[in-house]
């Protein structure tokens, strides 16, 4: 095999090894980031859910809270397992690398020891001088001189190589120890999380027993929550449909007015502009705003500075009774008491809605044909028609007097269609 082919093979192996190592480091960083995020979510659960455990809570709320704790903790345990597996692969690679460096270092040290021994045997300067003087010609003497010189330089370089290899070996050994310590730390974390989850599962068993005794009451609680959700959703949908109808009428009136001022008209020109059913008719600037809102999908800020999603979007089975279905038009975010709701994007306050039964408020902000809804507010700091900026405070989130929980109900609509906020909010 030619030297060129050998070079390409060696270079390919190097690239594959480097790529594999970089991929492992990337996977490790992703898993580490996920583990930290889940730990942060567990801390939020302690802050926004556990702190209210002394308050009076109904069975439905207890089940929901406990289910979220167990689910999040299980995700954390799974992530730790994945991270430990990845760590084992890294440890295995580093161990193999250490073995190779040690083997290489031992060979170099042996060669160097033999060299030093030979030099010791011929340490007398007279031997070197005789070696030079015994040359048969000046050219041979010169070559012998160069040999002695190169031999001395080679010894020096070998000593430097040994020193560098020794440092590399120590660095690898130190790095391996760090990885092993980190692995042990993660396994300790896993034990703690598993122990905590076992406690929570025992509580879950107690709740199941409680559910069997209070099934009718539990079903009534779930249905009541769903009725409240539907009532809020219907009110919001009616407001949006009314706004869509108004925008269409405004456009039609503008078209008719323009037609009357035209000196030459045709039947075709006097025909009102048709719009699709249940879609906003937008002016150019509103279209541009809608485009900007859409372009920021996945990058919008949270509607509260700090919070934890307790209920996700869409239909989902009830954690206690699979025959029951929970349907959410948006997300529910638990947050701190007196926390401010904030606009996720610039826009115009389309409406402020008040629940006649309890005085709870909702704010609807229009961003072209997109609407963001901030419900369950105890007070608002904006008025209908106001222009708001991104992250501007629009009101204070309501805290339930019974449960002690502060929950923001957040929705996103496109025309009269509900959207999943988690696809729009950064990191939700």
Buried (B, 14 or more C-beta within 10 A) or exposed (E): EEEEEEEEEEEEEEEEEEEEBEEBEEBBEBBBEBBEBBBEBBEBBEBBBEBBEEEEBBBBBBBBBBBBBBEBBBBBBEBBBBBBEBBEBBBEBBBEBBEEBBEBBEEBBEEBEEBEEEEEEEEEEEEBEEBBEEBEEEEEBEEBBEEEEEEEEEBEEBBEBBEEBBEBBEEBBEBBEEBBEBBEEBEEBBEEBEEBBEEBEEBBEEBEEBBEEBEEEBBEBBEEBBEBBEEBBEBBBEBBEEBBEEBBEEBBEEBEEEEEEEEEEEEEEEEEEEBEEEBBBBBEEBEEBBEBBBEBEEEBBBBBBEBBBBBBBEEEEBBBBEEBEBEBBBBBBBBBBEBBBBBBBBBBBBBBBEBEEEEBBBBBBBBBBBBBBBBBBBEBBBEEEBEBEEBBBBBBBBBBEEBBBBBBBBBBBBBBEBBBBBEBBEEB
